Amino acid sequence: MVCWYAIPRSAAKMAKKTNRDDFPPRVVKLLADRAGHRCSYPGCPNPTVGAAMKGPDVVRTGVAAHIHAAAPGGRRYKATMTPAERSSQDNGIWLCQLHARIVDAPDSTYEAEVLQSWKAAAELNAARRVIGLPLEPAHQLPQSGEALAAAIAADTENFRRSVLSPIQPIELVLRVAGIDEPVTASGVAALHLAARDVVLSAPPGAGKSITMAQIADSLQARGALPLYVPLGEWAPLNVSLLQAIAQRRGFLGIGAAGLEASLGLPGVVLVLDGWNELDENSRERVRS
């Protein structure tokens, strides 16, 4: 079904008074053309233009999305940009309606650099399609939740055998700020899914790593996808967190590019163990 919306003249006048730096039509067309009228989200198979089911009309589902928001309060808004820079082709990325909503959601973690890398890859592959070259591997379909879940299960089992074996079958209990009663690891997992960020603090030797593993198990049982990172092992490698995960045996079939694409899947959680083992430089790497 194709829906058309008529904007009353009074509403159109009001729209002109907003502080949004929207793209002019020529920039919208340029963004769509350079992306080959395909969504720039890695692996999204959706074309953004096609014929209507009936009649001579055309259905368009693409969105010229801002990398840095068009107005204050939007995702990735950059106050130092001029209106001309904000409404330029350089600040735009072509997406389908679904992924345009996802990258601009209030809890979106997609930063400008990520969107710019998607845009560059999408435009490169649009050029490669035109001249008949194969697509760049980094822009293939992201890993499915099932594939990532299987890799996480294998990685968790390897981790149990090599580092924390044997893990006590008894859930450790924790004190949570603001909650009077002790909380189990599975309770902390539920708390994370509600509160998003959870920090576990205890002296050395108190069982933090075992508890983190139990929390990761509970997250898996609740349908989440926990990526466990022992920070003390990661710090000397001088690679990104994703590269460190991809090097582990359970993830060899996915790779760093597949992991990066999988971060858009619902339920992906980073479980970072060993903050107290890091020097300040390594902590800054984790933050960035």
N, C-alpha and C positions, 0 to 999 in steps of 0.2 A: 504494500500500500504506500502510495506517495502522498505526503501531506504538505500542503502549502499554507503559509501563514501570512496574512495581510497585517501590516503594522499601521495603526492609525497615524494620521499626519501629526497629531498632537504628541503621540509617543515618539515619533521620529524626531521631533524637535527636542523633546526631553533627552533623547539618547545623545544628541550632539553636545549636551552640556556636561556629560560625564567626563571623568578624568582618565578614561581609558585611551591608550595609544594603540588603536586597532590597526590591522594591516589594510592598506588600500587594495582594491581588487586586483591590480596588476601583480602585487606581491603574492596574494593568495594563489593566483594562477601560476606564477613562477614556482612557488613551493610545490604545488601539485605536479607540475610538469617535470621538475627536476627529480622528484621521487618516483616518477613513472606512474603516478596516480595509485600508489600502493602505500599502505601504512608503514611508517618507519620503525615501528616497534620490532625488535629482533624476532624473526620467525612468524610474525603475524601474516596469515595467508590471505587476508581480506583485501580485495580490490576496493577502491573507493569511488568508482564511477561505473555505470553500466546502463543498459537500456531498460526502460520501464517494461513491465510485463505486458501492458497493453498500450497501444497508441505510440506516438512519436516522441514521447517525453524521455528525459534522461534522469536517472536516480543518482544522486551524489551523497555519499556518506563520509567524505573526508573532512578534516578539520585542520585549518592552519593554526596550530597551537603556538603560543609564546614560550620560548625557552626561559627568558626572564619575564615575569608577569607584566601584563599591560597596565596594571594599576597597583597602587599601594595596597598591601594586605594579601596580594596574590602569591602563589608559590614562586619562589626564587626571585622575588622582586629585587631589582638593583637600582637604588636611588640615584646613583651617579650617572646612569644612562640618560641621554637626551631623548625627547619624544621621537625624533627622527630615527635614532638608533633602536628604540624600543619597537618601532613599527616597520623596521627594515627586514629584508630577506634573511640577513645574518642572524636575526633573533627568532626565526621561525622554524618549525619542524612540522612535516605533514604526517598526520595520524588518522586512524579511524576514530569514530566517535567513542568507542569503548576505551581505547587506550589514551585518548585525550582526557577523558574523565579520570582515568587511573593516575596519570602523571600529575594532575592538578588537584588530586584529593587532599584534604587537610592533613592526612597522615602519610602522604607520599614521601618516600625517601629518595626519589630520583633527583639528583642534583644536575646543574646546568651542564657540567662536563659529560655526564652520562648521555643526556639528550643530544648533545653535539656529536658524540661518537656514533649514536644511532643514525643521526642525520647524514653524517659523512658516509657511513656504511651503506645506507639506503640509496643515496645518490650514486655511489660507486656501482652498486649492483644494478641500478636503473641503466647506467651507461653500459654495463657489461651485457645486460639483456638485449639492448639495441644492436650490439655488434656480434652477438652470439657467443659470448664467452661464459664459462661457468661462474656461478656465484661465489663470493668469498665465503669460506666456511664459517666465519664468525657470525654470519647473518642467516644461518639456517634455523630450523625450528628449535625453540628452547626445549630442554629436557622436560618430559612429562613428570607429573607428580609421582606416578608409579615408579618410574626409573630412578628418580631421586630418592624416594623412600626405600627402594631396594638397596641402593648404594649406601644410604645411611645405616640401614640394618646391618649390612656386611661390615661397615666401618666400626660400628659400635661393638660388634662381636670381636673383631680384631683388637679393639682397644681393651676390652675386658681381658682377653687372653694375655696381652703383652704388658699392660701397665697396672691395672687394678684387680688382677686376678689373685685370690677369689674376692668377689664383692659379697659382703654380708647380705643375706636375703631380708634382713630387718631394715625397714625404712628408718633413717635417722630423723630426729625431730629438731625443729628449729624455732627460735623466737623471732617473730616478725614485728617490726616497729608498728605500734598502733593496734596490735592484736594481743589480747591477754593470754589466750590459750596457745600451747605449742602447736606447730604446723608441720605436717609431714612433707616429704619431697613431692609427692603427688599433689598436695595442697599448694605448694609453691608453684608447680606447673600451672595449676588452675589460676593462681594469682597472676602469673605472667600473662596468660592469655587475656586476662581482664585489664591488667595495668600496663602491659607492654614491656616495661623495663624493670628488672629485678636485680638488685645487687646483694650478693652473699658475702658477708664479712665474718672472719673468724681468725684466731691465731694459727700459726703453723702447726700442723699435726692434728688439727681438730676434726679432720674428715671432710674438708671442703670438696676435694676432687671426687671422693666417693659420692657425696651428696649431689654434686653437679651431674655425675653419670646417672644417678637415680632420677634426677629432674629430667634429664634428656630422655630416659626411658618412658617417664610419665607423659612427656610431651608427645612422643611417638604414639603412645597408647591413645592419646586424645586426638590423633589425626594431624598433629603438627609435624614439621620437618626440621629437627634440630641439627645444626651443623656444629659439631664439637671441635673446639680449637684449644689444645694445650699451649698456652702462650709461652711458657718456658721453653718448649721445643721449637716454637715458631720464630722467636726473636733472633737467634743466630743465623737463620736461613737467608735473611735479607730479601724476602719475597713478600708479596701481598698475602693477606689472610686467605683469599680464594685460591691463590697459587699453592699455598701450603696444604690446603685441604685436597686440592686436585692431585697432589703428588702421592697421597695415601692410597693404598692398594684398592680399597673399596670404591674409589672414585676414578680409577684409571680409564674406565669406559666412558666417562663424562667429560673430563678435562676442565680447565679453567674457563674456557669460553662457554661451555655448557652450563657450568655453575653460575656464571654471571647472568646468563639468560634465564636460569631457573629462579633467580632472586625475585622475579616478578610473580612467582607462584604464591598463592595464599598459604600462610602457615609456616613459612620459612623463618627459623629462629637461629640466631648466632649464640652459642653457648661458649663463653670465653672463660677459661679456667687458668688461674695463676697470675692475676694482675700483680700480686705482691712480689712475684719473681722478676718483674721487669724494671729496667732502669728508666729514667725519665725520657730518654730519646725513644725507646721502644714504646713507651706509653703514648707518646705523641704520634707515633706511626699508627697505633691502634685507633686513636681518636680520629685521625685523618682518613 
